[in-house]
Amino acid sequence: MGSLKQKALVTGKMRLAKKRGTFKLHEISKMHKEAMEKSENLLSVSQGEKANIYSSISKAYEDKVSYNRKVLLSIIDVIIVLGQRNIALRGNWDKKLKKEDGNFRFFVDWKAKTDVVLKTHLQSPGPSYLSPDIQNDIIACCDADIRERIVADCTKAGYFAICADGTTDISVKEQVSLCIRFLDHESDEIREEFIGFVELAASDARTMFEKIISFMQSCHLDIAKLRGQGYDGASVMSGHVQGVQARVKEVCPRASYVHCRSHNLNLVITQSCKSVNPIRNLFDSVVQLTFFLSASASRKNILKEELGEHFDGDNIRSHRRRR
């Protein structure tokens, strides 16, 4: 009875009958109902019919973790698809809707039409996981995962070569794009994989060499397994005394330098178009002819009649002459 402030119950057949009203009051009391509920729960747990409180709390926690993972996977899926199609995530701020009207948010809302979990999440208060910081964190995680897989395949190959070229991005940042080449033993094919951009504080040979080596070490690439390096013909990269290739050879003597064949081909074509008159005149004529045909619908229709089924109008574009 505990703290229940009722008259004490007495025993005995004669006096028990007088206390029946007290029993009825006790049966409908709040304390009795709580005690009965607790005793039933205790029996159910002891007999295995119901999970204990620790299991219930753990199950609720697991359900919450599973729900959050489904939400994040849906958001990550949108970011990956946009990245695969080379579509920017950003957009403009919509003053009327008071939210960012970008590609990322548009496709998240579109996906929520068929994704019940994502729809529920977007309609619920609390963190949305859609901020630019979260987007950047997810992109960084994808970047790290892809790079780790590439490096793992390169490590299996045993030996590898590097290709590097300096470039300036749209924000006028000097950087080096770095690729690795290795033999994939599963497909028996040469793979050339991009592993990242290296930002440069200066464009001299020493700075580029130090940045390239430190970046490769951060990717857990074994410098001792480096067997080749390919750059353009600029003296900063190809110099045999103080160039990047000479500095790399000091660290790894077996890393032979090869002038990039794509750069060689580009130099040959550029010089041919400038120096060889027939080739220069040919390209000028092609440009002028293309402009002449594409600038008029009637001339384009005449060309279509003459070529018949061989006509491909979609590939005829007007190009301004570049110098």
Sequence and secondary structure as in RCSB ss.txt:
>XXXX:A:sequence
MGSLKQKALVTGKMRLAKKRGTFKLHEISKMHKEAMEKSENLLSVSQGEKANIYSSISKAYEDKVSYNRKVLLSI
IDVIIVLGQRNIALRGNWDKKLKKEDGNFRFFVDWKAKTDVVLKTHLQSPGPSYLSPDIQNDIIACCDADIRERI
VADCTKAGYFAICADGTTDISVKEQVSLCIRFLDHESDEIREEFIGFVELAASDARTMFEKIISFMQSCHLDIAK
LRGQGYDGASVMSGHVQGVQARVKEVCPRASYVHCRSHNLNLVITQSCKSVNPIRNLFDSVVQLTFFLSASASRK
NILKEELGEHFDGDNIRSHRRRR
>XXXX:A:secstr
 TT        SHHHHHHTHHHHHHHHTSHHHHHHHHHHHHHHHHHTTSS  HHHHHHHHHHHHHHHHHHHHHHH
HHHHHHHHHTT    EEEETTTTEEEEHHHHHHHHHHTT HHHHHHHHSSS  S SHHHHHHHHHHHHHHHHHHH
HHHHHHH  EEEEEEEEE TT  EEEEEEEEEEETTTTEEEEEEEEEEE S  SHHHHHHHHHHHHHHTT  GGG
EEEEEE S HHHH TTTSHHHHHHHH TT EEEE HHHHHHHHHHHHHHH HHHHHHHHHHHHHHHHHHT HHHH
HHHHHHHGGG  GGG        
